[in-house]
Amino acid sequence: MIDFEFVSHDEKSVTISARSQITGKENKMVLPINLGKFRDCRETYDEGTMIQYAFPMLNAEQREFLMTGSTQEEWDAAFPEEDEDE
């Protein structure tokens, strides 16, 4: 998991800021998990559990953000899908 900062949080979500490993841009994302649960999941992840099991409530895009700081738009621009006909 990359370095990130908590921007804000409430009882239902946390907002995280992280630098994209693809573009170097600072990105923010709101994750649908409270701070206490996030910390518990992070501890599970740090103990070696795969991210999809440590953070099962997050979707693939949200988990990718935690790992790389990258948004789906950045990922799509950096790694465009190829046409199957090519």
Residue pairs with C-beta under 8 A, 6 or more apart in sequence:
1 42
1 45
1 46
1 51
1 66
1 67
2 18
2 19
2 21
2 66
2 67
2 68
2 69
3 18
3 19
4 16
4 17
4 18
4 66
4 69
5 16
5 17
5 18
6 14
6 15
6 16
6 17
6 35
7 15
7 16
7 17
7 28
8 14
8 15
9 15
9 34
9 35
10 34
11 34
12 32
12 34
13 30
13 31
13 32
13 33
13 34
14 30
14 31
14 33
14 34
14 35
14 38
15 28
15 29
15 30
15 31
16 28
16 29
16 31
16 65
16 66
17 26
17 27
17 28
18 26
18 27
18 29
18 65
18 66
18 69
19 25
19 26
19 27
19 69
20 26
20 27
20 68
20 69
20 70
20 71
20 74
21 68
21 69
21 70
22 68
22 70
22 74
22 75
22 78
23 70
23 74
23 78
25 74
27 65
27 69
27 70
27 71
27 74
29 62
29 65
29 71
31 38
31 58
31 62
32 57
32 58
33 41
33 55
33 57
33 58
37 57
41 54
41 55
42 54
44 53
44 54
45 51
45 54
45 55
51 63
51 66
51 67
52 60
52 63
55 62
55 63
55 66
58 66
61 71
61 72
64 70
64 72
64 75
65 71
70 78
